[in-house]
Amino acid sequence: MAKPDNRSDNVEKLQEMIQNSMENMRETRDYLNAHGDEISAEEKANLQQKNERREESIEGFRSEIKDEASQME
């Protein structure tokens, strides 16, 4: 028998994922600011692209939070 879908903590988990992603973005920016002239252009571009993907993920998480909130009403 399948477990029932427990969505009660989804918003909390999504908010935590947003916070973690934002912290990782800050750490990457700080790293690039401190060491950007010491790393290769390719590595620098990879880190910048990773932050762009994090931004996209954050937008997706926020959208999911809105969906969750509307389903709780």
PQR file with spaces between the fields and no chain letter, atoms N, CA, C, O and H, PARSE charges and radii, in Angstrom:
ATOM       1  N    MET     1       0.838   -1.181    0.000 -0.4000 1.5000
ATOM       2  CA   MET     1       0.000    0.000    0.000 -0.0000 2.0000
ATOM       3  C    MET     1       0.885    1.248    0.000  0.5500 1.7000
ATOM       4  O    MET     1       1.839    1.343    0.772 -0.5500 1.4000
ATOM       5  N    ALA     2       0.567    2.175   -0.851 -0.4000 1.5000
ATOM       6  CA   ALA     2       1.359    3.402   -0.985 -0.0000 2.0000
ATOM       7  C    ALA     2       1.130    4.319    0.209  0.5500 1.7000
ATOM       8  O    ALA     2       0.042    4.376    0.782 -0.5500 1.4000
ATOM       9  H    ALA     2      -0.207    2.098   -1.478  0.4000 1.0000
ATOM      10  N    LYS     3       2.186    5.030    0.562 -0.4000 1.5000
ATOM      11  CA   LYS     3       2.070    6.001    1.641 -0.0000 2.0000
ATOM      12  C    LYS     3       1.249    7.194    1.166  0.5500 1.7000
ATOM      13  O    LYS     3       1.341    7.574   -0.001 -0.5500 1.4000
ATOM      14  H    LYS     3       3.070    4.984    0.097  0.4000 1.0000
ATOM      15  N    PRO     4       0.454    7.787    2.041 -0.5600 1.5000
ATOM      16  CA   PRO     4      -0.271    9.003    1.643  0.2800 2.0000
ATOM      17  C    PRO     4       0.709   10.149    1.410  0.5500 1.7000
ATOM      18  O    PRO     4       1.776   10.201    2.022 -0.5500 1.4000
ATOM      19  N    ASP     5       0.341   11.054    0.532 -0.4000 1.5000
ATOM      20  CA   ASP     5       1.185   12.196    0.187 -0.0000 2.0000
ATOM      21  C    ASP     5       1.112   13.227    1.309  0.5500 1.7000
ATOM      22  O    ASP     5       0.103   13.916    1.459 -0.5500 1.4000
ATOM      23  H    ASP     5      -0.526   11.012    0.035  0.4000 1.0000
ATOM      24  N    ASN     6       2.177   13.333    2.093 -0.4000 1.5000
ATOM      25  CA   ASN     6       2.222   14.296    3.187 -0.0000 2.0000
ATOM      26  C    ASN     6       2.926   15.551    2.697  0.5500 1.7000
ATOM      27  O    ASN     6       4.147   15.562    2.544 -0.5500 1.4000
ATOM      28  H    ASN     6       2.997   12.773    1.971  0.4000 1.0000
ATOM      29  N    ARG     7       2.169   16.594    2.455 -0.4000 1.5000
ATOM      30  CA   ARG     7       2.712   17.837    1.913 -0.0000 2.0000
ATOM      31  C    ARG     7       2.815   18.916    2.976  0.5500 1.7000
ATOM      32  O    ARG     7       3.092   20.072    2.655 -0.5500 1.4000
ATOM      33  H    ARG     7       1.176   16.584    2.580  0.4000 1.0000
ATOM      34  N    SER     8       2.598   18.563    4.224 -0.4000 1.5000
ATOM      35  CA   SER     8       2.510   19.563    5.275 -0.0000 2.0000
ATOM      36  C    SER     8       3.788   20.374    5.462  0.5500 1.7000
ATOM      37  O    SER     8       3.729   21.521    5.904 -0.5500 1.4000
ATOM      38  H    SER     8       2.372   17.624    4.484  0.4000 1.0000
ATOM      39  N    ASP     9       4.947   19.794    5.131 -0.4000 1.5000
ATOM      40  CA   ASP     9       6.189   20.531    5.345 -0.0000 2.0000
ATOM      41  C    ASP     9       6.886   20.922    4.043  0.5500 1.7000
ATOM      42  O    ASP     9       8.057   21.301    4.057 -0.5500 1.4000
ATOM      43  H    ASP     9       4.995   18.862    4.772  0.4000 1.0000
ATOM      44  N    ASN    10       6.184   20.834    2.938 -0.4000 1.5000
ATOM      45  CA   ASN    10       6.805   21.168    1.648 -0.0000 2.0000
ATOM      46  C    ASN    10       7.285   22.615    1.589  0.5500 1.7000
ATOM      47  O    ASN    10       8.392   22.885    1.123 -0.5500 1.4000
ATOM      48  H    ASN    10       5.232   20.527    2.927  0.4000 1.0000
ATOM      49  N    VAL    11       6.462   23.539    2.057 -0.4000 1.5000
ATOM      50  CA   VAL    11       6.843   24.960    2.002 -0.0000 2.0000
ATOM      51  C    VAL    11       8.099   25.188    2.824  0.5500 1.7000
ATOM      52  O    VAL    11       9.006   25.906    2.403 -0.5500 1.4000
ATOM      53  H    VAL    11       5.563   23.320    2.436  0.4000 1.0000
ATOM      54  N    GLU    12       8.148   24.580    3.990 -0.4000 1.5000
ATOM      55  CA   GLU    12       9.324   24.736    4.851 -0.0000 2.0000
ATOM      56  C    GLU    12      10.572   24.185    4.160  0.5500 1.7000
ATOM      57  O    GLU    12      11.628   24.816    4.196 -0.5500 1.4000
ATOM      58  H    GLU    12       7.411   23.996    4.332  0.4000 1.0000
ATOM      59  N    LYS    13      10.455   23.028    3.540 -0.4000 1.5000
ATOM      60  CA   LYS    13      11.596   22.434    2.831 -0.0000 2.0000
ATOM      61  C    LYS    13      12.020   23.303    1.650  0.5500 1.7000
ATOM      62  O    LYS    13      13.214   23.488    1.413 -0.5500 1.4000
ATOM      63  H    LYS    13       9.597   22.516    3.511  0.4000 1.0000
ATOM      64  N    LEU    14      11.057   23.833    0.913 -0.4000 1.5000
ATOM      65  CA   LEU    14      11.370   24.695   -0.221 -0.0000 2.0000
ATOM      66  C    LEU    14      12.067   25.969    0.241  0.5500 1.7000
ATOM      67  O    LEU    14      13.019   26.420   -0.396 -0.5500 1.4000
ATOM      68  H    LEU    14      10.088   23.683    1.105  0.4000 1.0000
ATOM      69  N    GLN    15      11.603   26.550    1.340 -0.4000 1.5000
ATOM      70  CA   GLN    15      12.243   27.755    1.859 -0.0000 2.0000
ATOM      71  C    GLN    15      13.679   27.467    2.292  0.5500 1.7000
ATOM      72  O    GLN    15      14.570   28.296    2.106 -0.5500 1.4000
ATOM      73  H    GLN    15      10.830   26.183    1.857  0.4000 1.0000
ATOM      74  N    GLU    16      13.894   26.292    2.866 -0.4000 1.5000
ATOM      75  CA   GLU    16      15.244   25.912    3.258 -0.0000 2.0000
ATOM      76  C    GLU    16      16.135   25.747    2.026  0.5500 1.7000
ATOM      77  O    GLU    16      17.302   26.138    2.044 -0.5500 1.4000
ATOM      78  H    GLU    16      13.170   25.619    3.017  0.4000 1.0000
ATOM      79  N    MET    17      15.590   25.173    0.969 -0.4000 1.5000
ATOM      80  CA   MET    17      16.363   25.015   -0.263 -0.0000 2.0000
ATOM      81  C    MET    17      16.708   26.374   -0.863  0.5500 1.7000
ATOM      82  O    MET    17      17.804   26.551   -1.395 -0.5500 1.4000
ATOM      83  H    MET    17      14.642   24.855    0.954  0.4000 1.0000
ATOM      84  N    ILE    18      15.794   27.328   -0.785 -0.4000 1.5000
ATOM      85  CA   ILE    18      16.073   28.687   -1.264 -0.0000 2.0000
ATOM      86  C    ILE    18      17.218   29.294   -0.460  0.5500 1.7000
ATOM      87  O    ILE    18      18.155   29.854   -1.029 -0.5500 1.4000
ATOM      88  H    ILE    18      14.904   27.183   -0.353  0.4000 1.0000
ATOM      89  N    GLN    19      17.138   29.182    0.858 -0.4000 1.5000
ATOM      90  CA   GLN    19      18.194   29.749    1.709 -0.0000 2.0000
ATOM      91  C    GLN    19      19.549   29.111    1.407  0.5500 1.7000
ATOM      92  O    GLN    19      20.563   29.805    1.327 -0.5500 1.4000
ATOM      93  H    GLN    19      16.376   28.727    1.320  0.4000 1.0000
ATOM      94  N    ASN    20      19.562   27.787    1.239 -0.4000 1.5000
ATOM      95  CA   ASN    20      20.824   27.100    0.935 -0.0000 2.0000
ATOM      96  C    ASN    20      21.381   27.552   -0.414  0.5500 1.7000
ATOM      97  O    ASN    20      22.583   27.782   -0.546 -0.5500 1.4000
ATOM      98  H    ASN    20      18.739   27.224    1.304  0.4000 1.0000
ATOM      99  N    SER    21      20.518   27.679   -1.403 -0.4000 1.5000
ATOM     100  CA   SER    21      20.962   28.118   -2.729 -0.0000 2.0000
ATOM     101  C    SER    21      21.507   29.535   -2.683  0.5500 1.7000
ATOM     102  O    SER    21      22.521   29.839   -3.311 -0.5500 1.4000
ATOM     103  H    SER    21      19.541   27.492   -1.296  0.4000 1.0000
ATOM     104  N    MET    22      20.829   30.406   -1.935 -0.4000 1.5000
ATOM     105  CA   MET    22      21.288   31.791   -1.830 -0.0000 2.0000
ATOM     106  C    MET    22      22.641   31.860   -1.121  0.5500 1.7000
ATOM     107  O    MET    22      23.505   32.646   -1.510 -0.5500 1.4000
ATOM     108  H    MET    22      20.005   30.159   -1.424  0.4000 1.0000
ATOM     109  N    GLU    23      22.825   31.050   -0.096 -0.4000 1.5000
ATOM     110  CA   GLU    23      24.103   31.015    0.610 -0.0000 2.0000
ATOM     111  C    GLU    23      25.211   30.515   -0.327  0.5500 1.7000
ATOM     112  O    GLU    23      26.310   31.069   -0.340 -0.5500 1.4000
ATOM     113  H    GLU    23      22.123   30.412    0.220  0.4000 1.0000
ATOM     114  N    ASN    24      24.924   29.481   -1.102 -0.4000 1.5000
ATOM     115  CA   ASN    24      25.911   28.977   -2.058 -0.0000 2.0000
ATOM     116  C    ASN    24      26.248   30.027   -3.104  0.5500 1.7000
ATOM     117  O    ASN    24      27.403   30.142   -3.514 -0.5500 1.4000
ATOM     118  H    ASN    24      24.031   29.031   -1.092  0.4000 1.0000
ATOM     119  N    MET    25      25.262   30.791   -3.539 -0.4000 1.5000
ATOM     120  CA   MET    25      25.520   31.864   -4.509 -0.0000 2.0000
ATOM     121  C    MET    25      26.432   32.925   -3.903  0.5500 1.7000
ATOM     122  O    MET    25      27.375   33.383   -4.549 -0.5500 1.4000
ATOM     123  H    MET    25      24.323   30.698   -3.206  0.4000 1.0000
ATOM     124  N    ARG    26      26.150   33.315   -2.659 -0.4000 1.5000
ATOM     125  CA   ARG    26      26.989   34.317   -1.986 -0.0000 2.0000
ATOM     126  C    ARG    26      28.427   33.814   -1.839  0.5500 1.7000
ATOM     127  O    ARG    26      29.384   34.547   -2.091 -0.5500 1.4000
ATOM     128  H    ARG    26      25.385   32.943   -2.134  0.4000 1.0000
ATOM     129  N    GLU    27      28.561   32.558   -1.431 -0.4000 1.5000
ATOM     130  CA   GLU    27      29.904   32.003   -1.269 -0.0000 2.0000
ATOM     131  C    GLU    27      30.655   31.979   -2.603  0.5500 1.7000
ATOM     132  O    GLU    27      31.850   32.272   -2.651 -0.5500 1.4000
ATOM     133  H    GLU    27      27.784   31.962   -1.226  0.4000 1.0000
ATOM     134  N    THR    28      29.959   31.634   -3.671 -0.4000 1.5000
ATOM     135  CA   THR    28      30.594   31.610   -4.988 -0.0000 2.0000
ATOM     136  C    THR    28      31.006   33.013   -5.416  0.5500 1.7000
ATOM     137  O    THR    28      32.109   33.206   -5.928 -0.5500 1.4000
ATOM     138  H    THR    28      28.989   31.396   -3.631  0.4000 1.0000
ATOM     139  N    ARG    29      30.119   34.001   -5.210 -0.4000 1.5000
ATOM     140  CA   ARG    29      30.452   35.388   -5.550 -0.0000 2.0000
ATOM     141  C    ARG    29      31.657   35.866   -4.745  0.5500 1.7000
ATOM     142  O    ARG    29      32.567   36.496   -5.284 -0.5500 1.4000
ATOM     143  H    ARG    29      29.223   33.844   -4.794  0.4000 1.0000
ATOM     144  N    ASP    30      31.650   35.558   -3.445 -0.4000 1.5000
ATOM     145  CA   ASP    30      32.781   35.959   -2.605 -0.0000 2.0000
ATOM     146  C    ASP    30      34.083   35.313   -3.089  0.5500 1.7000
ATOM     147  O    ASP    30      35.131   35.958   -3.135 -0.5500 1.4000
ATOM     148  H    ASP    30      30.910   35.047   -3.007  0.4000 1.0000
ATOM     149  N    TYR    31      33.996   34.045   -3.445 -0.4000 1.5000
ATOM     150  CA   TYR    31      35.169   33.331   -3.951 -0.0000 2.0000
ATOM     151  C    TYR    31      35.672   33.973   -5.236  0.5500 1.7000
ATOM     152  O    TYR    31      36.871   34.191   -5.406 -0.5500 1.4000
ATOM     153  H    TYR    31      33.144   33.522   -3.408  0.4000 1.0000
ATOM     154  N    LEU    32      34.737   34.275   -6.142 -0.4000 1.5000
ATOM     155  CA   LEU    32      35.132   34.900   -7.401 -0.0000 2.0000
ATOM     156  C    LEU    32      35.738   36.280   -7.173  0.5500 1.7000
ATOM     157  O    LEU    32      36.709   36.648   -7.835 -0.5500 1.4000
ATOM     158  H    LEU    32      33.763   34.098   -6.003  0.4000 1.0000
ATOM     159  N    ASN    33      35.174   37.046   -6.241 -0.4000 1.5000
ATOM     160  CA   ASN    33      35.722   38.371   -5.942 -0.0000 2.0000
ATOM     161  C    ASN    33      37.127   38.271   -5.350  0.5500 1.7000
ATOM     162  O    ASN    33      37.993   39.092   -5.651 -0.5500 1.4000
ATOM     163  H    ASN    33      34.385   36.747   -5.703  0.4000 1.0000
ATOM     164  N    ALA    34      37.347   37.269   -4.512 -0.4000 1.5000
ATOM     165  CA   ALA    34      38.635   37.126   -3.844 -0.0000 2.0000
ATOM     166  C    ALA    34      39.688   36.460   -4.733  0.5500 1.7000
ATOM     167  O    ALA    34      40.873   36.782   -4.645 -0.5500 1.4000
ATOM     168  H    ALA    34      36.643   36.602   -4.267  0.4000 1.0000
ATOM     169  N    HIS    35      39.250   35.532   -5.588 -0.4000 1.5000
ATOM     170  CA   HIS    35      40.215   34.717   -6.324 -0.0000 2.0000
ATOM     171  C    HIS    35      39.992   34.700   -7.839  0.5500 1.7000
ATOM     172  O    HIS    35      40.620   33.916   -8.551 -0.5500 1.4000
ATOM     173  H    HIS    35      38.288   35.270   -5.659  0.4000 1.0000
ATOM     174  N    GLY    36      39.120   35.545   -8.322 -0.4000 1.5000
ATOM     175  CA   GLY    36      38.788   35.542   -9.742 -0.0000 2.0000
ATOM     176  C    GLY    36      39.978   35.727  -10.658  0.5500 1.7000
ATOM     177  O    GLY    36      39.995   35.215  -11.777 -0.5500 1.4000
ATOM     178  H    GLY    36      38.609   36.182   -7.744  0.4000 1.0000
ATOM     179  N    ASP    37      40.972   36.458  -10.185 -0.4000 1.5000
ATOM     180  CA   ASP    37      42.158   36.684  -11.022 -0.0000 2.0000
ATOM     181  C    ASP    37      43.159   35.528  -10.932  0.5500 1.7000
ATOM     182  O    ASP    37      44.163   35.514  -11.644 -0.5500 1.4000
ATOM     183  H    ASP    37      40.959   36.874   -9.276  0.4000 1.0000
ATOM     184  N    GLU    38      42.879   34.560  -10.052 -0.4000 1.5000
ATOM     185  CA   GLU    38      43.794   33.433   -9.869 -0.0000 2.0000
ATOM     186  C    GLU    38      43.303   32.153  -10.541  0.5500 1.7000
ATOM     187  O    GLU    38      44.044   31.173  -10.620 -0.5500 1.4000
ATOM     188  H    GLU    38      42.063   34.572   -9.474  0.4000 1.0000
ATOM     189  N    ILE    39      42.081   32.153  -11.018 -0.4000 1.5000
ATOM     190  CA   ILE    39      41.524   30.935  -11.623 -0.0000 2.0000
ATOM     191  C    ILE    39      41.383   31.123  -13.128  0.5500 1.7000
ATOM     192  O    ILE    39      41.407   32.243  -13.637 -0.5500 1.4000
ATOM     193  H    ILE    39      41.479   32.949  -10.954  0.4000 1.0000
ATOM     194  N    SER    40      41.237   30.020  -13.815 -0.4000 1.5000
ATOM     195  CA   SER    40      41.141   30.089  -15.275 -0.0000 2.0000
ATOM     196  C    SER    40      39.813   30.720  -15.691  0.5500 1.7000
ATOM     197  O    SER    40      38.843   30.727  -14.932 -0.5500 1.4000
ATOM     198  H    SER    40      41.217   29.110  -13.402  0.4000 1.0000
ATOM     199  N    ALA    41      39.796   31.237  -16.885 -0.4000 1.5000
ATOM     200  CA   ALA    41      38.570   31.828  -17.428 -0.0000 2.0000
ATOM     201  C    ALA    41      37.473   30.777  -17.513  0.5500 1.7000
ATOM     202  O    ALA    41      36.300   31.078  -17.297 -0.5500 1.4000
ATOM     203  H    ALA    41      40.584   31.232  -17.501  0.4000 1.0000
ATOM     204  N    GLU    42      37.857   29.542  -17.827 -0.4000 1.5000
ATOM     205  CA   GLU    42      36.867   28.458  -17.924 -0.0000 2.0000
ATOM     206  C    GLU    42      36.231   28.163  -16.568  0.5500 1.7000
ATOM     207  O    GLU    42      35.013   28.013  -16.475 -0.5500 1.4000
ATOM     208  H    GLU    42      38.810   29.297  -18.002  0.4000 1.0000
ATOM     209  N    GLU    43      37.050   28.079  -15.516 -0.4000 1.5000
ATOM     210  CA   GLU    43      36.515   27.821  -14.182 -0.0000 2.0000
ATOM     211  C    GLU    43      35.628   28.976  -13.718  0.5500 1.7000
ATOM     212  O    GLU    43      34.582   28.765  -13.103 -0.5500 1.4000
ATOM     213  H    GLU    43      38.039   28.201  -15.592  0.4000 1.0000
ATOM     214  N    LYS    44      36.053   30.175  -14.017 -0.4000 1.5000
ATOM     215  CA   LYS    44      35.276   31.363  -13.653 -0.0000 2.0000
ATOM     216  C    LYS    44      33.917   31.326  -14.355  0.5500 1.7000
ATOM     217  O    LYS    44      32.888   31.588  -13.731 -0.5500 1.4000
ATOM     218  H    LYS    44      36.903   30.347  -14.516  0.4000 1.0000
ATOM     219  N    ALA    45      33.912   31.005  -15.637 -0.4000 1.5000
ATOM     220  CA   ALA    45      32.661   30.922  -16.394 -0.0000 2.0000
ATOM     221  C    ALA    45      31.767   29.810  -15.839  0.5500 1.7000
ATOM     222  O    ALA    45      30.551   29.974  -15.742 -0.5500 1.4000
ATOM     223  H    ALA    45      34.748   30.793  -16.143  0.4000 1.0000
ATOM     224  N    ASN    46      32.378   28.678  -15.476 -0.4000 1.5000
ATOM     225  CA   ASN    46      31.601   27.567  -14.913 -0.0000 2.0000
ATOM     226  C    ASN    46      30.918   27.973  -13.607  0.5500 1.7000
ATOM     227  O    ASN    46      29.753   27.644  -13.382 -0.5500 1.4000
ATOM     228  H    ASN    46      33.366   28.544  -15.555  0.4000 1.0000
ATOM     229  N    LEU    47      31.638   28.682  -12.758 -0.4000 1.5000
ATOM     230  CA   LEU    47      31.064   29.127  -11.485 -0.0000 2.0000
ATOM     231  C    LEU    47      29.937   30.147  -11.709  0.5500 1.7000
ATOM     232  O    LEU    47      28.918   30.119  -11.020 -0.5500 1.4000
ATOM     233  H    LEU    47      32.584   28.949  -12.940  0.4000 1.0000
ATOM     234  N    GLN    48      30.135   31.040  -12.675 -0.4000 1.5000
ATOM     235  CA   GLN    48      29.098   32.023  -12.977 -0.0000 2.0000
ATOM     236  C    GLN    48      27.852   31.333  -13.539  0.5500 1.7000
ATOM     237  O    GLN    48      26.729   31.714  -13.210 -0.5500 1.4000
ATOM     238  H    GLN    48      30.963   31.063  -13.235  0.4000 1.0000
ATOM     239  N    GLN    49      28.051   30.324  -14.382 -0.4000 1.5000
ATOM     240  CA   GLN    49      26.916   29.577  -14.928 -0.0000 2.0000
ATOM     241  C    GLN    49      26.195   28.794  -13.837  0.5500 1.7000
ATOM     242  O    GLN    49      24.971   28.664  -13.860 -0.5500 1.4000
ATOM     243  H    GLN    49      28.963   30.014  -14.649  0.4000 1.0000
ATOM     244  N    LYS    50      26.952   28.280  -12.894 -0.4000 1.5000
ATOM     245  CA   LYS    50      26.352   27.556  -11.781 -0.0000 2.0000
ATOM     246  C    LYS    50      25.446   28.488  -10.975  0.5500 1.7000
ATOM     247  O    LYS    50      24.353   28.097  -10.566 -0.5500 1.4000
ATOM     248  H    LYS    50      27.947   28.386  -12.875  0.4000 1.0000
ATOM     249  N    ASN    51      25.901   29.716  -10.749 -0.4000 1.5000
ATOM     250  CA   ASN    51      25.076   30.682  -10.031 -0.0000 2.0000
ATOM     251  C    ASN    51      23.825   31.041  -10.829  0.5500 1.7000
ATOM     252  O    ASN    51      22.761   31.255  -10.250 -0.5500 1.4000
ATOM     253  H    ASN    51      26.789   30.035  -11.082  0.4000 1.0000
ATOM     254  N    GLU    52      23.946   31.106  -12.138 -0.4000 1.5000
ATOM     255  CA   GLU    52      22.764   31.377  -12.970 -0.0000 2.0000
ATOM     256  C    GLU    52      21.750   30.246  -12.832  0.5500 1.7000
ATOM     257  O    GLU    52      20.547   30.497  -12.752 -0.5500 1.4000
ATOM     258  H    GLU    52      24.811   30.932  -12.609  0.4000 1.0000
ATOM     259  N    ARG    53      22.227   29.010  -12.803 -0.4000 1.5000
ATOM     260  CA   ARG    53      21.326   27.865  -12.608 -0.0000 2.0000
ATOM     261  C    ARG    53      20.691   27.909  -11.223  0.5500 1.7000
ATOM     262  O    ARG    53      19.523   27.557  -11.058 -0.5500 1.4000
ATOM     263  H    ARG    53      23.204   28.806  -12.868  0.4000 1.0000
ATOM     264  N    ARG    54      21.454   28.339  -10.242 -0.4000 1.5000
ATOM     265  CA   ARG    54      20.897   28.475   -8.889 -0.0000 2.0000
ATOM     266  C    ARG    54      19.770   29.510   -8.887  0.5500 1.7000
ATOM     267  O    ARG    54      18.734   29.303   -8.255 -0.5500 1.4000
ATOM     268  H    ARG    54      22.403   28.625  -10.377  0.4000 1.0000
ATOM     269  N    GLU    55      19.975   30.625   -9.595 -0.4000 1.5000
ATOM     270  CA   GLU    55      18.926   31.650   -9.705 -0.0000 2.0000
ATOM     271  C    GLU    55      17.647   31.049  -10.284  0.5500 1.7000
ATOM     272  O    GLU    55      16.549   31.287   -9.781 -0.5500 1.4000
ATOM     273  H    GLU    55      20.816   30.793  -10.109  0.4000 1.0000
ATOM     274  N    GLU    56      17.809   30.270  -11.347 -0.4000 1.5000
ATOM     275  CA   GLU    56      16.654   29.628  -11.981 -0.0000 2.0000
ATOM     276  C    GLU    56      15.970   28.666  -11.016  0.5500 1.7000
ATOM     277  O    GLU    56      14.742   28.592  -10.966 -0.5500 1.4000
ATOM     278  H    GLU    56      18.701   30.076  -11.756  0.4000 1.0000
ATOM     279  N    SER    57      16.766   27.937  -10.257 -0.4000 1.5000
ATOM     280  CA   SER    57      16.201   27.009   -9.274 -0.0000 2.0000
ATOM     281  C    SER    57      15.416   27.757   -8.206  0.5500 1.7000
ATOM     282  O    SER    57      14.331   27.331   -7.809 -0.5500 1.4000
ATOM     283  H    SER    57      17.763   27.997  -10.297  0.4000 1.0000
ATOM     284  N    ILE    58      15.961   28.856   -7.751 -0.4000 1.5000
ATOM     285  CA   ILE    58      15.284   29.653   -6.729 -0.0000 2.0000
ATOM     286  C    ILE    58      13.923   30.124   -7.247  0.5500 1.7000
ATOM     287  O    ILE    58      12.928   30.070   -6.523 -0.5500 1.4000
ATOM     288  H    ILE    58      16.843   29.202   -8.074  0.4000 1.0000
ATOM     289  N    GLU    59      13.882   30.582   -8.489 -0.4000 1.5000
ATOM     290  CA   GLU    59      12.603   31.006   -9.072 -0.0000 2.0000
ATOM     291  C    GLU    59      11.619   29.834   -9.118  0.5500 1.7000
ATOM     292  O    GLU    59      10.432   30.009   -8.843 -0.5500 1.4000
ATOM     293  H    GLU    59      14.690   30.626   -9.076  0.4000 1.0000
ATOM     294  N    GLY    60      12.109   28.650   -9.463 -0.4000 1.5000
ATOM     295  CA   GLY    60      11.263   27.469   -9.479 -0.0000 2.0000
ATOM     296  C    GLY    60      10.754   27.120   -8.090  0.5500 1.7000
ATOM     297  O    GLY    60       9.587   26.763   -7.927 -0.5500 1.4000
ATOM     298  H    GLY    60      13.073   28.509   -9.687  0.4000 1.0000
ATOM     299  N    PHE    61      11.626   27.220   -7.081 -0.4000 1.5000
ATOM     300  CA   PHE    61      11.216   26.952   -5.707 -0.0000 2.0000
ATOM     301  C    PHE    61      10.136   27.933   -5.271  0.5500 1.7000
ATOM     302  O    PHE    61       9.158   27.547   -4.630 -0.5500 1.4000
ATOM     303  H    PHE    61      12.574   27.510   -7.213  0.4000 1.0000
ATOM     304  N    ARG    62      10.316   29.199   -5.621 -0.4000 1.5000
ATOM     305  CA   ARG    62       9.319   30.212   -5.247 -0.0000 2.0000
ATOM     306  C    ARG    62       7.973   29.927   -5.911  0.5500 1.7000
ATOM     307  O    ARG    62       6.920   30.111   -5.301 -0.5500 1.4000
ATOM     308  H    ARG    62      11.110   29.513   -6.142  0.4000 1.0000
ATOM     309  N    SER    63       8.017   29.481   -7.150 -0.4000 1.5000
ATOM     310  CA   SER    63       6.796   29.121   -7.853 -0.0000 2.0000
ATOM     311  C    SER    63       6.110   27.940   -7.161  0.5500 1.7000
ATOM     312  O    SER    63       4.888   27.923   -7.012 -0.5500 1.4000
ATOM     313  H    SER    63       8.872   29.332   -7.645  0.4000 1.0000
ATOM     314  N    GLU    64       6.903   26.961   -6.744 -0.4000 1.5000
ATOM     315  CA   GLU    64       6.352   25.804   -6.046 -0.0000 2.0000
ATOM     316  C    GLU    64       5.721   26.214   -4.718  0.5500 1.7000
ATOM     317  O    GLU    64       4.683   25.679   -4.328 -0.5500 1.4000
ATOM     318  H    GLU    64       7.896   26.975   -6.866  0.4000 1.0000
ATOM     319  N    ILE    65       6.352   27.168   -4.022 -0.4000 1.5000
ATOM     320  CA   ILE    65       5.785   27.655   -2.761 -0.0000 2.0000
ATOM     321  C    ILE    65       4.417   28.274   -3.014  0.5500 1.7000
ATOM     322  O    ILE    65       3.478   28.042   -2.252 -0.5500 1.4000
ATOM     323  H    ILE    65       7.195   27.602   -4.339  0.4000 1.0000
ATOM     324  N    LYS    66       4.301   29.055   -4.076 -0.4000 1.5000
ATOM     325  CA   LYS    66       3.002   29.663   -4.412 -0.0000 2.0000
ATOM     326  C    LYS    66       1.969   28.580   -4.695  0.5500 1.7000
ATOM     327  O    LYS    66       0.826   28.678   -4.250 -0.5500 1.4000
ATOM     328  H    LYS    66       5.064   29.243   -4.695  0.4000 1.0000
ATOM     329  N    ASP    67       2.370   27.543   -5.434 -0.4000 1.5000
ATOM     330  CA   ASP    67       1.457   26.438   -5.727 -0.0000 2.0000
ATOM     331  C    ASP    67       1.021   25.736   -4.442  0.5500 1.7000
ATOM     332  O    ASP    67      -0.158   25.428   -4.266 -0.5500 1.4000
ATOM     333  H    ASP    67       3.299   27.463   -5.795  0.4000 1.0000
ATOM     334  N    GLU    68       1.957   25.491   -3.564 -0.4000 1.5000
ATOM     335  CA   GLU    68       1.653   24.831   -2.291 -0.0000 2.0000
ATOM     336  C    GLU    68       0.693   25.689   -1.476  0.5500 1.7000
ATOM     337  O    GLU    68      -0.265   25.181   -0.894 -0.5500 1.4000
ATOM     338  H    GLU    68       2.915   25.741   -3.707  0.4000 1.0000
ATOM     339  N    ALA    69       0.955   26.984   -1.436 -0.4000 1.5000
ATOM     340  CA   ALA    69       0.115   27.888   -0.645 -0.0000 2.0000
ATOM     341  C    ALA    69      -1.312   27.910   -1.185  0.5500 1.7000
ATOM     342  O    ALA    69      -2.271   27.948   -0.414 -0.5500 1.4000
ATOM     343  H    ALA    69       1.734   27.398   -1.909  0.4000 1.0000
ATOM     344  N    SER    70      -1.451   27.886   -2.493 -0.4000 1.5000
ATOM     345  CA   SER    70      -2.796   27.913   -3.083 -0.0000 2.0000
ATOM     346  C    SER    70      -3.540   26.604   -2.836  0.5500 1.7000
ATOM     347  O    SER    70      -4.768   26.610   -2.746 -0.5500 1.4000
ATOM     348  H    SER    70      -0.673   27.855   -3.120  0.4000 1.0000
ATOM     349  N    GLN    71      -2.832   25.489   -2.726 -0.4000 1.5000
ATOM     350  CA   GLN    71      -3.463   24.211   -2.462 -0.0000 2.0000
ATOM     351  C    GLN    71      -3.847   24.048   -1.000  0.5500 1.7000
ATOM     352  O    GLN    71      -4.689   23.213   -0.669 -0.5500 1.4000
ATOM     353  H    GLN    71      -1.835   25.485   -2.799  0.4000 1.0000
ATOM     354  N    MET    72      -3.237   24.836   -0.126 -0.4000 1.5000
ATOM     355  CA   MET    72      -3.530   24.752    1.298 -0.0000 2.0000
ATOM     356  C    MET    72      -4.776   25.553    1.662  0.5500 1.7000
ATOM     357  O    MET    72      -5.343   25.371    2.739 -0.5500 1.4000
ATOM     358  H    MET    72      -2.553   25.514   -0.395  0.4000 1.0000
ATOM     359  N    GLU    73      -5.195   26.430    0.772 -0.4000 1.5000
ATOM     360  CA   GLU    73      -6.361   27.283    1.052 -0.0000 2.0000
ATOM     361  C    GLU    73      -7.645   26.516    0.934  0.5500 1.7000
ATOM     362  O    GLU    73      -8.721   27.078    1.136 -0.5500 1.4000
ATOM     363  H    GLU    73      -4.734   26.578   -0.103  0.4000 1.0000
